[in-house]
Amino acid sequence: MDREEKIEKEVVEESGGGGTAGGGGAVISGLSGVGLEESTLLPLRLRLVCGKETFAGTTVNCNFIQDVSGNTIRGMFVFGSSLVDNGNNNYLETTSKANYLPYGIDFPYGTSGRFTNSKNVIDLLCDLLKLPLIPPFHDPSTKGSKILHGVNHASGSSGILNDTELVAGNATSLSQQVMDFEVVTLAELEAHLGCNSSQSLPNYLIVVGVGGNDYMLNYFLRKLYLLISIETFTANLIASLDQKLQANSPVITRPNIIGTPSALNYAAQLYNARLKTLLDSLKAHLSDFNFVVVNQYNIISNLTQSPSSRTGFKDTHNPCCAVSLVSQGGNGISCDRGGKTCLDRTTYMYFDGLHPTEAVNVEIATKAYASTLQGDAYPINVSQLARLQI
């Protein structure tokens, strides 16, 4: 049995053919309608975006809302899948949704489409950066002054490759997210700020969280391993990513596969190593290209391996909410509609069969913002990125 066949065999065995993993707890499934989600985040600050350049010394006359806090970051534009989706899939014909209880059970505004019990990583980064919550692109009310602090384009189950999201049915691909950003969002932003996007965008963070779905929903589910090796598939993903970057689109991504068989970790490690090489190369050739790789894989792995007496997480594998197997009418990942949840959600790492609880998201966002360990945030952290003068 070769490596790819071994990986798929482990996925099926671990997921119960699309069900739960680890003693009844659904950690991951490659056969469900909800995509693999533990994607590394990449906050960016660019001076060269969409083919336009802002030169040092240029007089910028954008009509920004007055900020008395002294914050240098005006907002955030978000791309990716369900780790960072804050409600876009509510408005799409897709099976990948979180617009029902118990999702959002602890969120101040109730159920919103976030794939967790309360705030996701983007919400928490907004808190740390003293920004308001970012509205979802597909919400019809996301227009006018509402976009001045940014727009969230992320869509659960999307991937780098355009056909990845088709498994869940009509999620918005990463390419389409970027196109919506360039054609719709940037035009509205320019109209409201009264300046060119090349002048305004250096004041925003661009955050991307996507990638793992390309392996789980594409490479393994479609059995592409019968045609190409995982090394070749990974090289193709990097090439697709490189094309987006060379076109000056603000999209970078890195997959993280958490709680999976060890063979799948090989895929994440392979991709991560090649991505780091690509990003370092881009930085060497583009002095105004600034990025942070937030290594959620490392952060969650450390939480899982550390004693609960230190982390506070008593359950590191099972979902907090009730999750039905495929044989029970579920998909092995999503919370049952109106289903029960654990009583103390701060002690569980996973809310459903895949997505972290807010308690874990707090750990990720805090380390992304302030950690000085390059194993958590590379080469700098989000706080340092936000303070860059570009």
Residue pairs with C-beta under 8 A, 6 or more apart in sequence:
1 9
3 229
3 230
3 263
3 266
4 225
4 226
4 229
4 230
5 225
6 263
7 220
7 225
7 230
7 261
7 263
7 264
7 266
7 267
8 30
8 220
8 223
8 225
10 260
10 261
10 263
10 264
11 28
11 29
11 30
11 31
11 216
11 220
11 260
11 261
11 264
12 30
12 31
14 21
14 22
14 27
14 28
14 260
14 261
15 21
15 26
15 28
15 29
15 30
15 31
15 32
15 332
16 29
16 325
16 326
16 332
17 31
17 326
18 29
18 30
18 31
18 32
18 325
18 326
18 331
18 332
19 26
19 29
19 325
19 326
19 327
19 332
20 26
20 27
20 29
20 319
20 323
20 325
20 332
20 353
21 27
21 28
21 29
21 259
21 317
21 353
22 259
22 317
22 318
23 317
23 318
24 318
25 315
25 317
25 318
25 319
25 350
25 353
26 319
26 323
26 332
26 333
26 352
26 353
26 354
27 258
27 259
27 260
27 317
27 350
27 353
27 354
28 36
28 216
28 257
28 258
28 259
28 260
28 333
28 353
28 354
29 331
29 332
29 333
29 353
29 354
30 36
30 216
30 217
30 220
30 221
31 221
31 326
31 332
32 326
32 331
32 332
32 333
32 334
32 353
33 95
33 96
33 157
33 167
33 168
33 169
33 331
33 333
33 334
34 82
34 95
34 96
34 115
34 156
34 157
34 168
34 331
34 333
34 334
34 354
35 81
35 82
35 96
35 156
35 157
35 158
35 159
35 164
35 165
35 167
35 168
35 171
35 212
35 213
35 216
35 217
36 212
36 213
36 215
36 216
36 217
36 255
36 257
36 354
37 81
37 82
37 83
37 115
37 156
37 212
37 213
37 354
37 355
38 83
38 212
38 255
38 256
38 257
38 258
38 259
38 296
38 297
38 300
38 354
38 356
39 80
39 81
39 83
39 84
39 209
39 210
39 211
39 212
39 253
39 254
39 255
39 256
39 296
40 209
40 211
40 253
40 254
40 255
40 256
40 272
40 293
40 294
40 295
40 296
40 297
41 80
41 83
41 84
41 121
41 207
41 208
41 209
41 292
41 294
41 296
41 364
41 368
42 207
42 208
42 209
42 252
42 253
42 254
42 291
42 292
42 293
42 294
43 125
43 205
43 206
43 207
43 291
43 292
43 294
43 368
43 382
43 385
44 205
44 206
44 207
44 208
44 250
44 252
44 289
44 290
44 291
44 292
45 202
45 204
45 205
45 206
45 290
45 291
45 385
45 386
45 388
45 390
46 201
46 202
46 206
46 250
46 288
46 289
46 290
47 53
47 54
47 202
47 288
47 390
48 248
48 286
48 288
48 289
49 197
49 198
49 201
49 248
49 250
50 182
50 186
50 197
50 198
50 248
50 249
50 250
51 247
51 248
52 196
52 197
52 198
53 198
54 60
54 198
54 199
54 201
54 202
58 199
60 195
60 199
60 200
61 194
61 195
61 199
62 193
62 194
62 195
62 199
62 200
62 203
63 192
63 193
63 194
63 195
64 74
64 148
64 193
64 200
64 203
65 74
65 148
67 74
69 130
71 129
71 130
71 131
71 386
72 203
72 386
72 387
73 129
73 131
73 203
73 204
73 205
73 386
74 148
74 149
74 150
74 200
74 203
74 204
75 131
75 134
75 148
75 149
75 150
75 203
75 204
75 205
76 122
76 125
76 126
76 129
76 131
76 134
76 149
76 150
76 204
76 205
76 206
76 207
77 150
77 151
77 152
77 153
77 181
77 185
77 204
77 205
77 206
77 207
77 250
78 84
78 86
78 122
78 134
78 150
78 151
78 152
78 153
78 154
78 206
78 207
78 208
78 209
79 153
79 154
79 174
79 177
79 178
79 181
79 206
79 207
79 208
79 209
79 210
79 250
79 251
80 154
80 158
80 174
80 177
80 207
80 208
80 209
80 210
80 253
81 154
81 155
81 156
81 157
81 158
81 159
81 171
81 209
81 210
81 212
81 213
82 89
82 96
82 98
82 115
82 154
82 156
82 157
82 355
83 115
83 120
83 121
83 154
83 209
83 210
83 296
83 355
84 120
84 121
84 122
84 152
84 154
84 207
84 209
85 98
85 113
85 114
85 115
85 120
85 136
85 152
85 154
85 155
85 156
86 112
86 113
86 114
86 120
86 122
86 123
86 133
86 134
86 136
86 152
86 154
87 99
87 112
87 113
87 114
87 136
87 138
87 139
87 152
88 113
88 136
88 137
88 138
88 139
88 152
88 153
88 154
88 155
88 156
88 172
89 96
89 97
89 98
89 99
89 113
89 155
89 156
89 157
89 171
90 97
90 99
90 112
90 113
90 136
90 138
90 139
91 136
91 138
91 139
91 140
92 138
92 155
92 170
92 171
92 172
93 169
93 170
94 155
94 156
94 157
94 165
94 168
94 169
94 170
94 171
95 168
95 169
95 331
96 155
96 156
96 157
96 168
96 169
96 171
97 113
97 156
98 104
98 111
98 113
98 114
98 115
98 116
98 156
98 334
98 335
99 111
99 112
99 113
100 111
100 337
100 338
101 111
101 337
101 338
102 117
102 321
102 335
102 338
102 339
102 340
102 341
103 111
103 113
103 114
103 115
103 116
103 117
103 335
103 351
103 352
104 110
104 111
104 112
104 113
104 114
104 117
104 118
105 111
105 117
105 118
105 341
105 345
106 117
106 118
106 345
106 358
107 114
107 117
107 118
107 119
108 118
113 136
114 120
114 123
115 156
115 351
115 352
115 354
115 355
116 351
116 355
116 356
116 357
116 358
116 361
117 320
117 321
117 341
117 345
117 351
117 357
117 358
118 357
118 358
119 127
119 358
119 361
120 358
120 361
121 209
121 361
121 364
121 365
121 368
122 134
122 152
122 154
122 207
123 133
123 361
124 358
124 361
124 362
124 364
124 365
124 366
125 207
125 365
125 368
125 369
125 382
126 132
126 133
126 134
127 365
128 365
128 366
128 369
128 382
128 383
129 205
129 369
129 382
129 386
131 149
131 150
132 149
134 149
134 150
134 151
134 152
135 141
135 142
135 146
135 147
135 151
135 152
136 142
136 151
136 152
137 151
137 152
137 153
137 177
137 180
137 181
137 184
137 185
138 172
142 151
143 188
144 188
144 192
145 192
147 185
147 188
147 189
147 192
148 189
148 192
148 193
150 204
150 205
151 181
151 185
153 172
153 177
153 178
153 180
153 181
153 185
154 177
154 209
154 210
155 165
155 171
155 172
155 173
155 177
156 168
156 171
157 164
157 165
157 167
157 168
157 171
157 213
157 217
158 164
158 165
158 171
158 172
158 173
158 174
158 177
158 210
158 213
159 165
159 173
159 174
159 210
159 211
159 213
159 214
159 217
159 218
160 174
160 210
160 211
160 214
160 237
160 240
160 241
160 253
161 173
161 214
161 218
161 237
161 240
162 173
162 174
162 175
162 176
163 218
164 173
164 213
164 214
164 217
164 218
165 171
165 172
165 173
165 213
165 217
167 217
167 218
167 221
168 217
172 180
174 210
174 251
174 253
175 244
178 244
178 249
178 250
178 251
181 250
182 249
186 197
189 197
189 200
190 196
190 197
190 200
193 200
201 250
202 390
205 382
205 385
205 386
206 250
208 250
208 251
208 252
208 253
209 253
210 253
210 255
211 237
211 253
211 254
211 255
211 256
211 271
212 255
212 256
212 257
212 268
213 255
214 237
214 255
215 233
215 255
215 257
215 264
215 267
215 268
216 257
218 224
219 225
219 230
219 233
219 267
224 233
225 233
228 236
230 266
230 267
230 270
231 270
234 267
234 270
234 271
234 274
235 274
237 271
238 271
238 274
238 275
238 278
241 251
241 252
241 253
241 275
241 278
242 278
244 251
245 251
245 252
245 278
245 282
252 275
252 279
252 291
253 275
254 271
254 272
254 275
254 293
255 267
255 268
255 271
255 272
256 268
256 295
256 296
256 297
256 300
257 264
257 265
257 267
257 268
257 297
258 296
258 297
258 300
258 301
259 304
259 317
259 350
268 297
272 295
272 297
275 293
276 293
276 378
279 291
279 293
282 289
283 289
283 290
283 291
288 390
290 385
290 388
290 390
291 385
292 368
292 377
292 378
292 379
292 380
292 381
292 382
292 384
292 385
293 377
293 378
293 379
294 364
294 367
294 368
294 376
294 377
294 382
295 375
295 376
295 377
295 378
296 364
298 375
298 376
299 363
299 364
299 367
299 376
300 349
300 356
300 360
300 364
303 311
303 313
303 316
303 349
303 360
303 363
304 316
304 349
308 314
308 316
308 347
312 346
312 347
312 359
313 347
313 348
313 349
313 359
313 360
314 347
314 348
315 342
315 347
315 348
315 349
316 349
317 349
317 350
318 348
318 350
319 335
319 348
319 350
319 351
319 352
319 353
320 341
320 342
320 345
320 348
320 350
320 351
320 352
320 357
321 335
321 336
321 339
321 340
321 341
321 342
321 351
321 352
322 335
322 336
322 339
322 340
322 341
323 330
323 332
323 333
323 334
323 335
323 336
323 339
323 352
323 353
324 330
324 331
324 332
324 336
325 332
326 332
330 336
332 353
333 352
333 353
333 354
334 352
334 353
335 341
335 351
335 352
341 351
342 348
345 351
345 357
345 358
345 359
346 357
346 359
347 359
348 357
348 359
349 356
349 357
349 359
349 360
350 356
350 357
350 360
351 357
351 358
356 364
367 373
367 376
367 377
367 381
368 376
368 377
368 381
368 382
369 381
369 382
369 383
370 381
370 383
371 377
371 381
372 381
